[in-house]
Amino acid sequence: MSYYDDQNNHSRKGPGLLSMTVIALISAVLGGVIAVALIPSIYGNKQVGPTNQVILNGQGTTPTIKTEGTTNFPVVQIAKTVGSAVVGIANFQSQGSLFGGGGLTEAGSGSGFIVDAQHGYIVTNNHVVTGAEKIVVSLADGRNITAKLVGADDRTDLAVVQIADTSNLTATQEGDSTKLQVGESVVAIGNPGGQEFARSVTAGVVSATNRVLDLPGESSFNLIQTDAAINPGNSGGPLVNYQGQVIGINSAKNQEPGFEGMGFAIPISDALPTIKQLIEKGYASHAGLNVQIDPRYTAEYASQRGWPTGAYVSKVTLGGPAERAGIIAGDVITKINGKEVKSSLELTHELFKFNPGDKVSVTVFRNNKTTDMSVTLTEIKSQ
């Protein structure tokens, strides 16, 4: 019987019509229940926000994320909770005047986040505070507080500042960046453009991990790449996962024409050892060779002479580990422990994997020959 034939029999009356109506209603209800039950298996389980709370190491009470009725909007809850631990950082420096005198003016600004509410420690990028004669921290509650520089390290582009007034501060919770997966949702919070756009929130995903940039400081790490918008002023702010944990420190973006959505963050798990050193000692120490590298030695320069790419040694510190191993000025370092080195920044990247006192094999090119030398790395302190 066709569909239209069924519809045309609607004029029949009696118990049969009632029975069919009841059966139809029961079938519709059962069908709806079955459909709801099957949807997760067909389309995959829906990603939800944090189930209970985001624990922040704050002073006093610990903020919580309320998820009832808001599981479709985890970014809203993350912004409310983590946003209170994100700060603006203004870098003031002396500016000359045509009529003499002058004074301190804001030379730049960036972001940071509180890692220790009890002691007022705030993490940011080194390039945010470089050259600062005065540092002012802007808190979420509207307070502007002068901060002191605890320590900074240009080799990792990390810095820690401290504020004395620790009342009603909230600290972030650090996550484990080693467990990040490509495609994982993340949120960036910071002050792009300064206080006017304080605590701006952008969302995206982890586009890639283990990215290496040819930039001072950032070259020490395998960076997190994200399409969450990172703009000037976001530097030093946190990159947060959907559990409300900081998994990266926003540091750079690709600003080449035609490129969009290519921001980079220092993985928090890699940054923590340096952050702890800066807090505990006021400086960071790294493994080094005690050589000076000439950055003008490029792949093009090497190719013109038929030499390999690498790090060109322009000077060797007397009595240092490189000199003791036999490395001299004019050598080109091409490998560290068998890992190829193509530039001075790649040399820094490889050395960052080791600790002072470690023994490594350094491959150098000299007089059209390559030689492996054993070097015991020394300690290099941040300025």
C-alpha positions, 0 to 999 in steps of 0.5 A: 500500500502506498503512502497516499493510500494510507493517507486516504483511509483517514475517514475510517472510524471506530476503535481501529483509529484509536489503536493506531493513534496510540501505537503511533505515539508509542513508536514516536517516543521510542524512536526519539529515545533510540535516536538520542542514544545513537547520536554519540556513537554516530557523531562522536562524544561531544567535548565538554568543559571542566567537570568540576573545578579549575584549581588555582593556587590563589591566596584565600579562596580558590575560584571554581568553574561552575559547569551546570548549564554552561558545558557548551561554553567552557571558554566563558568559564575559563575567561572568568576564572583564569582571567583574574590571574592575568596582568598587564605589564608596562615598561617605563624608560627614560626619554630625553627632551629637547629642553633637557630633563625628560622623565619616564615614559611607557616604552612598551607593554605586554602581559603576564600571569601570576604563578605565586599569589602568596609572594606576588611572583608573575611570569612574563617574557624577557623582551617585555621588560628588557631595558625597563627602569620602572615596571608597572603591573595592572591587575584585573581589579583595577590596581596598578602596582609598581613591580620589581624585576626578580630575574630575566633570561634572554636565552629563554626569553623568560622573566619574573617580576614581583609585586609587594601588595599580594592582597586578593591575588589569584594564581594560575595552575600550571598544566603539563605541556608534554601531553599536548595533542595537535588539535586540542582546544586552547585559549590565549589571554592577554593585553594586545595593544595595552590596557585598552584591550586588557584580558582579551580572550582568543580561542583556537587549537594547537596547530602543531608542537615542536616548532623551532623559530630562528629567534633569540630566546624562542630558539631554545625551545620546541614551541607550541604553534596555535591559531588562537590570535596572538597580537603585540601585547599578548607576549608573556600571557598564558596559553590555557587548555580546557581544564583551565591550566596554563600550558604555554607562554605566548611569545611570538607570531608570524607577521609575514604578509599573507600569513594568519593564525600562526602564533607561538608559545613556550611550553610551560613544562620546558619553561618551569625549570628556568622560572624556578631558577629566576625565583630562587637565584635571581638568574638562570644558568645554562650549559655552554661552550664559552665561545662567541658565534658570528651570526653573519655566517649564513647558508649562502656564505657557506655555500659560496666557499664550499663549506658546510652550514653551521655555527661559525666560531669567532672567538674562544674564551681562554681557559674555557671548555671549548679551548680545552677541547681544542676548538679555535676561532674559525672553526664551524660547529656542525653537530652536537652529539651527532645532531646537525647544527645549521646556525648559531640559534640552532646551536643554542637550541641543542645546548639548551638540552644539556646541563652544566657539567655534561660531556658532549661530542662537538663536530667541527669543520676546519681546513676542509676536514671534520673532527669530533671533540669531547667537551665538558659543558660549563655554566653560563649565567643569565645577565 
